[in-house]
């Protein structure tokens, strides 16, 4: 019986990048891999390479999860969020976007379903008058995004900068319990985005808001696949 040959560090990194691109990682393993995207440019490039390879394979498949722009439209029709701009952004670019949604296997309604509450929050609702803010700024100061949460209403405003061609910045809600970051939309290409937070997303100073650089339309896997370009904690304002 032949002895199994262990993977080299480079091969292990490639395998991890592929698992992140496909959406196979969960919990602490997923959080660690996502954090590494902003710290290791070579690893982030490997993830993008796998995204491109998988996108080619998925061209003839039928998506299981709707793109983020479609999820945004569903939220608007249900009255959970207001349109980010008065004009139609679909005329210039498709909104939420992921060939990797083909591999994610998440139903569209799952993105709108209630999330598990933290044990110490299960019996209470957030103070309706409590307001929080976060200022998200990239290291080179080229992108500035302001986040404000007032009760259950949230506004994301683009103050400076923009995503590159064929790219979008995706907004992630990060709980302190180590669970996977939750996508809550895309940074608008101009102006601001207003929404009502889904049940289970309760603002506090323990919550962090992050932005990742994703393919146009958003992450195809339901997890951040591009580098995390900015992150900030909510601050009681």
C-alpha positions as CSV (number, residue, x, y, z in Angstrom):
1,X,0.0,0.0,0.0
2,X,1.6,3.3,-1.1
3,X,2.3,5.9,1.5
4,X,0.3,9.2,1.1
5,X,2.5,12.1,0.1
6,X,1.8,15.2,2.2
7,X,1.0,18.5,0.5
8,X,3.7,21.2,0.3
9,X,2.8,24.6,1.9
10,X,2.2,26.0,-1.5
11,X,-0.2,23.1,-2.4
12,X,-2.0,23.6,1.0
13,X,-2.5,27.3,0.2
14,X,-3.9,26.5,-3.2
15,X,-6.3,23.9,-1.6
16,X,-7.4,26.5,1.0
17,X,-7.9,29.2,-1.7
18,X,-10.1,26.8,-3.7
19,X,-12.2,25.8,-0.7
20,X,-12.8,29.5,0.1
21,X,-13.7,30.3,-3.5
22,X,-16.2,27.5,-3.6
23,X,-17.6,28.3,-0.2
24,X,-16.7,25.1,1.6
25,X,-15.2,26.7,4.7
26,X,-17.2,27.4,7.8
27,X,-16.9,29.0,11.2
28,X,-13.4,29.8,12.6
29,X,-11.7,28.3,9.5
30,X,-13.7,30.6,7.2
31,X,-13.0,33.6,9.4
32,X,-9.3,32.9,9.4
33,X,-9.1,32.5,5.7
34,X,-11.1,35.7,5.1
35,X,-8.8,37.6,7.5
36,X,-5.8,36.3,5.6
37,X,-7.1,37.9,2.3
38,X,-6.2,41.4,3.6
39,X,-2.8,40.2,5.0
40,X,-1.4,37.9,2.2
41,X,-1.6,39.4,-1.4
42,X,-0.4,36.0,-2.9
43,X,-3.2,34.1,-1.1
44,X,-5.8,36.8,-2.2
45,X,-4.6,36.4,-5.8
46,X,-4.9,32.6,-5.6
47,X,-8.6,33.0,-4.4
48,X,-9.3,35.4,-7.4
49,X,-7.6,32.9,-9.8
50,X,-9.9,30.1,-8.5
51,X,-12.9,32.4,-8.8
52,X,-12.1,32.9,-12.5
53,X,-11.5,29.2,-13.1
54,X,-14.8,28.2,-11.4
55,X,-16.7,31.0,-13.2
56,X,-15.7,29.5,-16.5
57,X,-16.9,26.0,-15.4
58,X,-20.2,27.5,-14.2
59,X,-21.1,29.4,-17.4
60,X,-23.7,26.8,-18.5
61,X,-25.1,26.1,-15.1
62,X,-28.3,27.5,-13.6
63,X,-27.7,29.6,-10.4
64,X,-29.1,28.4,-7.1
65,X,-28.8,31.8,-5.3
66,X,-29.9,35.0,-6.9
67,X,-27.3,37.7,-7.3
68,X,-27.1,40.5,-4.7
69,X,-28.8,43.0,-6.9
70,X,-31.8,40.7,-7.1
71,X,-31.7,40.2,-3.3
72,X,-31.7,44.0,-3.0
73,X,-34.8,44.1,-5.2
74,X,-36.6,41.5,-3.1
75,X,-35.8,43.5,0.1
76,X,-37.2,46.6,-1.6
77,X,-40.4,44.9,-2.7
78,X,-40.9,43.5,0.9
79,X,-40.5,46.9,2.3
80,X,-37.3,46.0,4.3
81,X,-35.1,48.5,2.5
82,X,-35.3,51.7,0.4
83,X,-33.7,52.0,-3.0
84,X,-30.2,53.4,-2.7
85,X,-30.7,56.0,-5.5
86,X,-33.6,57.5,-7.3
87,X,-32.1,56.6,-10.7
88,X,-31.9,53.0,-12.0
89,X,-28.4,51.6,-11.4
90,X,-29.3,48.5,-13.4
91,X,-28.9,50.6,-16.6
92,X,-25.2,50.8,-16.1
93,X,-24.2,47.7,-14.2
94,X,-25.8,44.5,-12.9
95,X,-26.1,44.6,-9.1
96,X,-25.4,41.5,-7.1
97,X,-23.4,39.3,-8.8
98,X,-21.8,36.0,-8.4
99,X,-21.0,33.1,-10.7
100,X,-20.0,31.3,-7.5
101,X,-23.6,31.5,-6.3
102,X,-23.9,28.4,-8.5
103,X,-21.7,26.5,-5.9
104,X,-23.0,28.2,-2.8
105,X,-26.3,26.2,-2.6
106,X,-28.0,28.9,-0.5
107,X,-31.6,29.8,-1.3
108,X,-32.4,33.4,-1.9
109,X,-34.7,33.6,1.0
110,X,-32.0,32.4,3.3
111,X,-30.3,35.7,2.8
112,X,-33.4,37.4,4.2
113,X,-34.2,34.9,7.0
114,X,-33.7,35.5,10.7
115,X,-30.2,34.8,12.1
116,X,-29.4,33.1,15.4
117,X,-29.3,35.5,18.3
118,X,-26.5,35.6,20.8
119,X,-27.5,34.0,24.1
120,X,-27.3,37.2,26.0
121,X,-29.4,39.1,23.4
122,X,-32.2,36.5,22.8
123,X,-34.6,38.1,25.3
124,X,-34.2,41.7,24.3
125,X,-34.6,44.0,21.4
126,X,-32.0,46.8,20.7
127,X,-32.9,50.3,22.0
128,X,-35.0,51.9,19.3
129,X,-33.3,55.2,20.0
130,X,-29.7,53.9,20.1
131,X,-27.5,55.2,17.3
132,X,-24.1,53.9,16.1
133,X,-21.6,55.0,13.5
134,X,-18.6,53.6,11.8
135,X,-16.1,55.2,9.4
136,X,-14.6,52.8,7.0
137,X,-11.4,54.1,5.3
138,X,-8.9,52.2,3.2
139,X,-5.2,52.2,4.1
140,X,-4.4,54.6,1.2
141,X,-7.4,56.8,2.1
142,X,-8.7,56.4,-1.4
143,X,-12.1,55.0,-0.3
144,X,-14.2,56.5,2.5
145,X,-17.6,55.0,3.5
146,X,-19.7,56.1,6.4
147,X,-22.1,53.7,8.2
148,X,-24.9,54.8,10.5
149,X,-27.3,52.7,12.4
150,X,-30.3,54.3,14.2
151,X,-32.4,51.7,15.9
152,X,-33.0,49.2,13.1
153,X,-32.4,51.6,10.3
154,X,-29.0,51.6,8.6
155,X,-27.5,53.9,6.1
156,X,-24.3,53.3,4.1
157,X,-23.0,56.5,2.4
158,X,-20.1,56.7,-0.1
159,X,-18.1,59.7,0.8
160,X,-15.1,59.3,-1.4
161,X,-13.6,56.9,-4.0
162,X,-15.2,54.1,-6.1
163,X,-14.8,50.5,-7.0
164,X,-12.6,49.5,-10.0
165,X,-14.1,48.5,-13.4
166,X,-16.0,45.2,-13.0
167,X,-15.7,45.3,-9.2
168,X,-17.9,46.2,-6.3
169,X,-17.3,46.8,-2.6
170,X,-19.5,44.4,-0.5
171,X,-20.6,45.3,3.1
172,X,-20.3,42.6,5.8
173,X,-21.8,42.5,9.3
174,X,-19.4,40.7,11.7
175,X,-20.6,39.4,15.0
176,X,-18.3,38.9,18.0
177,X,-19.2,35.2,18.3
178,X,-16.8,34.1,15.6
179,X,-19.6,33.2,13.1
180,X,-19.2,33.8,9.4
181,X,-19.6,37.5,8.3
182,X,-23.0,38.3,6.9
183,X,-23.4,40.2,3.6
184,X,-25.8,43.1,4.0
185,X,-25.4,44.8,0.5
186,X,-23.1,46.6,-1.8
187,X,-21.6,50.1,-1.3
188,X,-23.6,52.3,-3.7
189,X,-21.7,53.7,-6.6
190,X,-22.9,57.1,-5.5
191,X,-25.0,58.6,-2.8
192,X,-26.3,56.3,0.0
193,X,-28.0,53.0,0.6
194,X,-30.7,52.8,3.3
195,X,-32.1,49.5,4.7
196,X,-33.9,48.0,7.7
197,X,-31.7,45.5,9.5
198,X,-33.1,41.9,9.3
199,X,-34.0,40.3,12.6
200,X,-31.0,38.8,14.3
201,X,-28.6,41.6,13.3
202,X,-28.5,43.7,16.5
203,X,-26.3,46.7,16.6
204,X,-23.8,47.2,19.4
205,X,-20.2,48.3,20.0
206,X,-19.1,44.7,19.6
207,X,-20.3,44.6,15.9
208,X,-17.8,45.3,13.2
209,X,-18.6,46.5,9.6
210,X,-16.2,45.4,6.9
211,X,-15.8,46.1,3.1
212,X,-14.3,43.6,0.7
213,X,-13.4,44.0,-2.9
214,X,-15.5,41.6,-4.9
215,X,-16.5,40.9,-8.5
216,X,-19.2,43.1,-9.9
217,X,-22.5,42.1,-8.3
218,X,-21.1,40.7,-5.1
219,X,-19.5,37.6,-3.7
220,X,-20.6,34.4,-5.5
221,X,-20.1,32.3,-2.5
222,X,-21.9,34.1,0.3
223,X,-18.5,34.8,1.9
224,X,-15.9,37.4,1.3
225,X,-13.7,36.2,-1.5
226,X,-11.7,39.4,-2.3
227,X,-9.4,41.3,0.0
228,X,-10.9,43.1,3.0
229,X,-10.1,46.7,2.3
230,X,-11.6,48.4,5.4
231,X,-13.0,47.4,8.7
232,X,-14.4,49.4,11.7
233,X,-16.4,48.8,14.8
234,X,-19.7,50.4,15.5
235,X,-19.4,53.3,17.9
236,X,-22.2,54.6,20.1
237,X,-22.9,58.1,18.7
